[in-house]
Amino acid sequence: MEFGATYPYEAVTPRATGAELLWQFRGAHGAPLSGMTEEAIFAALPSHARSHDSRFPAWKRTFIRQNRALYQRHRSWLDTWRPQLLQFAPSFQKFEWNAKGEARDLSQLILQVRASGLRAKRATTAPSLVAMTTTQVPIVTWEQRYMTPHECARLQSMDDLELPNTATRAYEALGNAVNVHVVGLVAQALLVHRAGADATRRTSNHQRTLLRSQQNGGSSGGNHAQPEVLVQVAASSSRDLGRG
């Protein structure tokens, strides 16, 4: 979609530029923006360039920059091929290569057709599972098949889960889920953090109680708390922290 596009993106976004200035630029696939209504101008931009942000994040600026540079290097043959590309739905006009360093052989990679485009990943990884239709299920290209519901369940650490009785419902359920093992690790870390915070709070309470005791004893002429007591309380608090 960036092939032939010239709209501003580095210092300011198209939305921040405003339709009154965008008419002099080109949108997706080099379409001229002159003579259009404001609504039509923004509709003619690539979908990733229509946000209301005043500035794009660094990763998006890099994405646009690299795609435009690719077009400039190869425009001699891309221009002859581009009319055919426009016949495809937007989901098939964008290709995401997430397999840096791998051989350029799609028959040895995991593919997924997403609303944002076709994504290629290493054979040792898998795309994020979403609440999928069957067309968005990851494709195991070297076996010419979709990833099975059982394989998707294993990716979510749900090997023993009883899945819905249809593949479509199973894919939808797994796409809405999160990895059980990862959730367990996060919950464990939160509980440990909470236990440590509770132990620290108990230690502070002990120290405040001792300080008040010393102050009260000093003002009434009574005996001060003995050092051994302080040591015992500190040791008790340390044990509490250890148990947390």
C-alpha positions in Angstrom: 0.0 0.0 0.0 3.0 2.3 0.4 4.1 1.8 -3.2 3.9 5.2 -4.7 2.5 6.9 -1.6 4.0 10.3 -0.7 1.8 11.5 2.2 3.8 12.9 5.3 4.6 10.5 8.1 8.0 11.3 9.7 7.3 14.4 11.8 3.6 14.6 11.5 0.7 12.2 10.6 -1.8 12.8 7.8 -4.5 13.6 10.4 -2.3 16.3 12.0 -1.5 17.7 8.5 -5.1 18.2 7.6 -7.1 17.5 4.5 -6.5 21.1 3.3 -2.8 20.3 2.8 -3.0 16.6 1.9 -4.5 17.2 -1.6 -0.9 17.8 -2.9 0.3 14.3 -1.9 -0.5 10.7 -3.0 -2.2 8.0 -1.0 -2.2 4.2 -1.1 -0.7 2.8 -4.2 0.2 6.3 -5.4 -3.5 7.4 -5.8 -3.6 11.3 -6.1 -5.5 13.0 -3.3 -6.4 16.2 -5.2 -10.0 17.0 -6.0 -11.4 14.8 -3.1 -13.6 15.5 -0.1 -12.0 15.3 3.3 -13.6 11.9 3.9 -12.4 10.5 0.6 -8.9 11.8 1.2 -8.5 9.8 4.4 -10.2 6.8 2.9 -7.6 6.8 0.1 -4.8 6.5 2.6 -3.4 3.1 3.7 -5.5 1.8 6.7 -2.4 2.0 9.0 -2.1 5.8 8.2 -5.6 6.9 9.2 -5.1 7.1 13.0 -5.8 10.3 14.8 -2.3 10.4 16.4 -0.3 13.6 15.9 2.8 11.4 15.3 3.3 7.8 14.4 5.2 5.5 16.7 8.8 4.7 15.7 8.0 1.2 14.5 5.3 2.5 12.1 7.6 5.2 10.7 10.2 2.6 10.1 7.6 0.3 8.4 6.5 3.1 6.0 10.1 4.2 5.3 11.3 0.7 4.5 8.3 0.0 2.2 8.8 3.2 0.3 12.5 2.5 -0.1 11.7 -1.0 -1.4 9.4 0.5 -4.0 12.0 3.1 -5.1 14.6 0.3 -5.6 12.3 -1.9 -7.6 9.7 0.3 -9.1 10.8 -0.5 -12.7 9.1 -3.9 -12.4 6.7 -3.2 -9.5 4.8 -0.6 -11.6 4.0 -3.2 -14.2 2.8 -5.7 -11.5 0.9 -3.2 -9.3 -2.4 -3.1 -11.3 -2.7 -6.8 -10.6 -2.2 -6.3 -6.9 -5.1 -3.8 -6.8 -7.4 -6.7 -7.8 -6.8 -8.4 -4.4 -8.7 -7.7 -1.2 -6.7 -5.4 1.2 -5.8 -8.5 3.4 -3.9 -9.9 0.5 -2.1 -6.7 -0.5 0.2 -6.7 2.5 2.9 -9.3 3.3 4.5 -9.5 6.8 7.9 -11.3 6.9 8.5 -12.4 10.5 11.2 -14.9 9.7 14.4 -12.9 9.4 17.4 -15.0 8.5 15.2 -17.9 7.1 15.4 -19.1 3.5 12.9 -17.3 1.3 10.7 -20.4 0.9 7.1 -20.0 2.0 6.6 -23.8 1.8 8.8 -24.2 4.9 7.1 -21.5 7.1 4.0 -21.0 9.1 1.5 -18.7 7.4 -1.5 -16.9 8.7 -4.0 -14.8 6.7 -5.0 -11.9 8.9 -7.1 -8.8 8.3 -3.8 -6.8 8.2 -2.2 -9.1 5.6 -0.4 -12.4 5.1 2.0 -13.2 7.9 5.0 -15.6 7.5 6.8 -17.0 10.6 9.5 -19.5 11.3 8.5 -23.2 11.5 9.4 -23.2 15.2 7.0 -20.4 16.1 3.3 -19.7 15.7 1.3 -16.6 15.2 -0.8 -15.3 18.0 -4.1 -17.1 18.2 -7.1 -14.9 17.9 -10.9 -15.5 18.0 -10.5 -16.9 14.5 -12.6 -17.9 11.6 -11.2 -20.9 9.9 -9.5 -18.7 7.3 -7.3 -17.2 10.0 -6.1 -20.5 11.5 -2.2 -20.8 11.1 -1.2 -22.8 8.0 1.4 -25.5 8.2 2.7 -25.1 4.7 5.1 -28.0 4.4 2.1 -30.4 5.2 -0.4 -28.2 3.2 -2.9 -28.1 6.0 -4.3 -25.8 8.8 -3.1 -26.2 12.4 -5.5 -28.6 14.1 -7.6 -27.6 17.2 -5.5 -30.0 19.3 -2.3 -28.2 18.2 -3.8 -24.8 19.0 -4.8 -26.2 22.4 -1.2 -27.2 23.1 0.0 -23.7 22.2 -2.3 -22.5 25.0 -1.0 -25.2 27.4 -4.5 -26.8 27.4 -3.5 -30.2 26.2 -6.2 -32.0 28.3 -9.0 -29.5 27.6 -12.2 -30.9 26.3 -12.8 -28.9 23.1 -16.1 -27.9 21.5 -17.4 -30.6 19.1 -16.9 -28.4 16.0 -13.6 -27.1 14.7 -15.0 -23.6 14.2 -16.2 -23.3 17.8 -12.9 -24.8 19.1 -10.8 -22.3 17.2 -12.9 -19.5 18.5 -12.7 -20.6 22.1 -8.9 -21.1 21.9 -8.4 -17.7 20.2 -10.3 -16.0 23.1 -8.2 -17.8 25.7 -4.7 -17.1 27.1 -1.8 -19.5 27.8 -2.5 -21.3 31.1 1.1 -21.7 32.0 1.9 -18.0 31.4 -1.0 -16.9 33.5 0.1 -19.2 36.3 3.6 -17.7 36.3 2.2 -14.1 36.3 -0.2 -15.0 39.2 2.6 -16.6 41.1 4.8 -13.5 40.7 2.0 -11.3 41.9 1.3 -13.4 45.0 5.0 -13.5 45.9 5.1 -9.7 45.5 2.0 -9.3 47.7 3.4 -11.6 50.4 6.7 -9.6 50.4 4.8 -6.3 50.7 2.7 -7.7 53.6 5.8 -8.9 55.4 7.5 -5.5 55.0 4.4 -3.8 56.3 4.4 -6.1 59.4 8.1 -5.2 60.0 7.3 -1.5 59.9 4.4 -1.9 62.3 6.8 -3.8 64.8 9.3 -1.0 64.5 6.7 1.7 65.2 5.3 -0.2 68.2 8.8 -0.5 69.7 9.5 3.2 69.1 6.3 4.2 70.9 7.1 1.8 73.7 10.6 3.4 74.2 9.1 6.9 74.0 6.4 6.1 76.6 8.9 4.4 78.9 11.3 7.3 78.7 8.7 9.9 79.6 7.3 8.0 82.6 10.7 7.1 84.0 10.2 3.4 83.2 12.7 0.9 81.8 13.6 1.2 78.1 13.1 -1.7 75.7 16.1 -4.0 75.9 18.4 -4.6 72.8 17.6 -8.3 72.9 13.9 -7.6 72.3 14.7 -5.5 69.2 16.8 -8.4 67.9 14.0 -10.9 68.5 11.5 -8.8 66.7 13.8 -8.2 63.7 14.5 -11.9 63.5 10.8 -12.6 63.5 10.2 -10.1 60.7 13.0 -11.7 58.7 11.4 -15.1 59.0 8.1 -13.7 57.9 9.8 -12.3 54.8 11.4 -15.7 54.1 8.0 -17.4 54.3 6.6 -14.8 51.8 
